Amino acid sequence: MSAVLSAFVQYIITFILLVAAAAGGIFCGKKLRMKKNMESNTAGTENTSGK
């Protein structure tokens, strides 16, 4: 019975780690996308008319 319990605990820990990794990837991806969008928006607003 303890082997079943230890396997279950191992799967729960693995699941929690994978969910944390996925959440971190989503969070970092949103931050990087927001930073890229901010850079592209500011790059397009520069004065290029030569004045």
Buried (B, 14 or more C-beta within 10 A) or exposed (E): EEEEEEEEEEEEEEEEEEEEEEEEEEEEEEEEEEEEEEEEEEEEEEEEEEE
